[in-house]
């Protein structure tokens, strides 16, 4: 394999990693802004990239150790952001349910 071919392969590998990093960063940003549905759409793209990266064994290579750790950190940040959004939404739903129950109680006491 020529040096040019090796360079092309390395560039392609870096491009895949850059693209995955960009998608994860965008997902985190969207979740923080409340755009969970938009973030979910990006997860499909990220999943396809992860498959390509895994099939190529890119992250198993020692020269990508730092990238692997950074991508892992981004993934963890995304999970934490999603958990925070879930907890926030769960709290709001609980508040709405309590309000609805209070209104129903009020109506039944008025005979409506």
N, C-alpha and C positions, 0 to 999 in steps of 0.2 A: 504494500500500500504506500503510495507516495505521500510526501509531506503535505501536498495540497489537499489530498483526500482526507488526511487526518485533520487538517485545519477546518475543512468544510464540515466534517462530522462534529468536531468540538464546537464550532459556531452554531450548528443546529441544536446541539445539546444545551448550550447556553441560552439560545433563543427560547427553547421550551421552558427552561427554568425561569427565565425573565418573564415569560408570558404567564406562567403559573403564579409567580410572585405578584405580578400586576393584578391578576384576577382576585387573589386573596386580599390584597390591599383594598381593592375596589369593593369587595364584598363587606369587609369590615366597615368601611366608610358608609356604605348603604345601610347596614344594620344600625349603626350609630344614628343615622338620620331617620330611622324607622322604615326604611325601604326593604323589608324582609322579602317581599315577593320578587323584587328586582334582584336581590342578592341570591335568591333561590334559582332564578334563571341563569345567573352566572355560575352556579354550582354545577350545572350540567356541562358547561364548557370546561370548568376546572376538573371535573371528573374524567373527561376525555383526555385532557392533558396528563393527568396523573397516570392514566393507563399507558399512554405513550412513554412517559418517563420510566414507569415501572418495567415495561416490556424491554426497553433499551438498557435497563439497569444503570441508569445515569447516576442516581443518588448513592449507589453502592461504591462508586469510584471515590478513592480517597481525596482526589483533588476537589471534590464537591462537598466535602464534610461541612465546611462553613455554610454553604448554601442550604444543605439539608437541615442544619440546625436552625437557620433563619426561617426556612419554610415551615418547619415544625412549630416555631414560635408564632408565626403568623396564623397557622391553623389553630393553635391554642387560643390566640387572641380572638379569632373568629368565633370559636366555641363559647368563650366567655361572653362575648358581645351578644350572641344568640341567647344564652342563658339569662343575661340581664334583661333583654327585651321580653323574653318569655315571662320572667318574674314580674316585670312592669305590666304587661298585658294581663297576666293572671290577677294582679292586684286591682287593676281597673275593672275587670270583669266581676270580681267579687264585690267591688263598690257598687256597680250597676245592679247586680243581683239584690244586694241589700236595699238599694233605693226602690227597686221594683217591688220587693216584698213589703216595704213600708207603704208604698202607694196602694198595693192590694189590700193591706190591712186597713188603711185609712178608708178606702172605698167600701169595704165590707162593713165597717163600723158606721158609715153614713147610710148604708142600705142602698148603695148604687149598683 
